[in-house]
Amino acid sequence: MRELEEKNMIKRHAFLEKPPRVEYQLTDKAEKALPVIDQLTEYGIFLMEEADIDTCL
């Protein structure tokens, strides 16, 4: 998670609570990558089905 934060892909929000709580949010940069990630996922599923591997999706 820290690497994604350093690359400006996520924002980390730490709350001063007990117990400590942290939330993460995608940045605009990460949001723009989602369509590409979706396409790669679809292609991976296609390749698995072509190789007769159960995708469990």
C-alpha positions in Angstrom: 0.0 0.0 0.0 2.8 2.4 0.8 4.3 1.9 -2.7 0.9 2.8 -4.3 0.7 5.8 -2.1 4.3 6.9 -3.1 3.3 6.5 -6.8 0.2 8.7 -6.2 -2.2 5.9 -7.0 -4.0 6.0 -3.6 -4.6 8.5 -0.8 -4.2 7.3 2.7 -6.5 8.8 5.4 -5.5 8.1 9.0 -8.0 8.8 11.7 -6.9 9.6 15.3 -9.1 7.0 16.9 -8.7 4.1 19.2 -8.3 1.6 17.8 -6.5 3.3 14.9 -8.3 3.4 11.6 -7.0 4.0 8.1 -9.0 4.4 4.9 -7.6 4.4 1.3 -9.0 6.1 -1.7 -8.1 5.8 -5.4 -6.6 9.0 -6.9 -7.6 10.4 -10.3 -4.5 8.8 -11.7 -5.6 5.3 -10.5 -9.2 5.9 -11.7 -7.9 6.4 -15.2 -6.1 3.1 -15.1 -9.3 1.1 -14.3 -10.5 0.6 -17.9 -7.1 -0.9 -18.8 -7.1 -3.1 -15.8 -10.6 -4.3 -16.7 -9.5 -5.1 -20.3 -6.5 -7.1 -19.0 -8.8 -9.0 -16.6 -11.1 -9.9 -19.5 -8.2 -11.0 -21.7 -6.8 -13.1 -18.8 -10.2 -14.8 -18.4 -10.4 -15.4 -22.1 -6.9 -17.1 -22.1 -7.9 -19.2 -19.1 -11.1 -20.4 -20.7 -9.2 -21.1 -24.0 -6.8 -23.3 -21.9 -9.8 -24.9 -20.2 -8.8 -23.5 -16.8 -11.7 -22.9 -14.4 -12.0 -19.1 -13.9 -14.4 -19.4 -10.9 -16.0 -16.1 -12.0 
